[in-house]
Amino acid sequence: VQLQASGGGSVQAGGSLRLSCAASESIFRYDDMGWYRQAPGKQRALVARIRNDGNTYYADSVKGRFAISRDNAKNTVYLQMNRLEPEDTAVYYCNAPWGDYVRINWGQGTLVTVSS
């Protein structure tokens, strides 16, 4: 499976962006799909996860501002990001979380830059 994230860009604080992650094959077999981000000088970290049953998880830093969704028919995962903050600046990736690991080779991320 190959993953391609898109939708990043430069926005001012308080703005919104919607990220998309298209998979080359079915994502239905991955019960968990998630969005990760890697800020400059920091490790990549999970920010949101969604299961096939709709159950979601959000990191405290994005809770109430970000919303993850998935469309298995389109093999796509989305991340709606609202009330963006400069601290959200990072490269965003999607993958299939599996404990502390991921189940798919990392694809190309998409850069989000938030200015104050």
C-alpha positions as CSV (number, residue, x, y, z in Angstrom):
1,V,0.0,0.0,0.0
2,Q,1.2,3.5,-0.8
3,L,0.0,6.6,1.1
4,Q,-0.2,10.1,-0.3
5,A,-1.1,13.0,1.9
6,S,-2.2,16.3,0.5
7,G,-4.0,19.5,1.5
8,G,-1.3,21.3,3.4
9,G,-0.4,24.9,3.1
10,S,0.3,28.1,4.8
11,V,-2.4,29.7,7.0
12,Q,-2.7,32.3,9.7
13,A,-3.5,31.3,13.2
14,G,-7.2,30.7,13.6
15,G,-7.5,29.4,10.1
16,S,-8.6,26.0,8.9
17,L,-7.2,23.3,6.6
18,R,-8.5,19.9,5.4
19,L,-5.9,17.2,4.8
20,S,-6.5,14.1,2.7
21,C,-4.6,10.9,2.6
22,A,-5.2,8.6,-0.4
23,A,-4.2,5.0,-0.3
24,S,-3.4,2.9,-3.3
25,E,-5.3,-0.1,-2.0
26,S,-8.2,-0.8,0.4
27,I,-7.8,0.6,3.9
28,F,-10.8,-1.3,5.2
29,R,-8.4,-4.1,6.3
30,Y,-6.7,-1.6,8.7
31,D,-9.0,-1.2,11.6
32,D,-7.1,1.8,12.8
33,M,-6.0,4.6,10.5
34,G,-4.3,7.7,11.9
35,W,-2.7,11.1,11.2
36,Y,0.8,11.8,12.5
37,R,2.8,15.0,12.5
38,Q,6.5,15.8,12.8
39,A,7.5,19.3,13.8
40,P,11.0,20.6,13.2
41,G,13.4,19.0,15.7
42,K,10.8,16.7,17.1
43,Q,9.8,13.1,16.7
44,R,6.8,12.1,14.7
45,A,3.8,11.7,16.9
46,L,0.2,10.4,16.5
47,V,-2.4,13.2,16.6
48,A,-5.6,11.5,15.7
49,R,-6.8,7.9,15.1
50,I,-10.1,6.5,13.8
51,R,-11.3,2.9,13.8
52,N,-13.7,1.3,11.3
53,D,-16.4,1.5,13.9
54,G,-16.0,5.2,14.1
55,N,-14.2,5.3,17.4
56,T,-11.7,8.2,17.5
57,Y,-8.7,9.2,19.6
58,Y,-7.1,12.7,19.7
59,A,-4.0,14.0,21.3
60,D,-4.7,16.5,24.0
61,S,-3.1,19.2,22.0
62,V,-5.6,19.0,19.1
63,K,-8.7,17.8,20.9
64,G,-11.7,20.0,20.1
65,R,-10.0,21.5,17.1
66,F,-9.2,18.6,14.8
67,A,-11.6,16.0,13.4
68,I,-10.5,12.7,11.7
69,S,-12.7,10.8,9.3
70,R,-12.4,8.0,6.8
71,D,-14.1,6.9,3.6
72,N,-13.2,3.3,3.0
73,A,-15.0,3.3,-0.3
74,K,-12.5,6.0,-1.5
75,N,-9.6,4.5,0.4
76,T,-9.1,8.0,1.9
77,V,-8.6,9.4,5.4
78,Y,-9.2,13.0,6.2
79,L,-8.2,15.5,8.9
80,Q,-10.2,18.6,9.4
81,M,-8.1,21.1,11.3
82,N,-9.7,24.2,12.7
83,R,-8.5,27.1,14.9
84,L,-5.0,26.3,13.8
85,E,-2.1,27.5,16.1
86,P,1.6,28.1,15.3
87,E,2.4,25.0,17.3
88,D,0.5,22.9,14.7
89,T,3.2,23.7,12.1
90,A,4.6,20.3,11.0
91,V,4.7,17.8,8.2
92,Y,1.6,15.6,8.5
93,Y,1.5,12.0,7.5
94,C,-1.1,9.2,7.6
95,N,-0.6,5.6,8.4
96,A,-2.2,2.6,10.2
97,P,-1.2,2.6,13.9
98,W,-0.3,-0.7,15.5
99,G,0.7,-0.1,19.0
100,D,3.9,1.9,19.0
101,Y,4.4,0.9,15.3
102,V,2.7,1.4,12.0
103,R,1.6,-1.1,9.5
104,I,2.4,0.7,6.2
105,N,5.6,2.1,4.8
106,W,5.6,5.9,5.3
107,G,4.5,7.9,2.3
108,Q,4.9,11.5,1.5
109,G,3.6,13.9,4.0
110,T,2.1,17.3,3.5
111,L,3.5,20.5,5.1
112,V,1.3,22.7,7.3
113,T,2.7,26.1,8.3
114,V,0.7,28.3,10.7
115,S,1.8,31.9,11.2
116,S,0.9,34.1,14.1
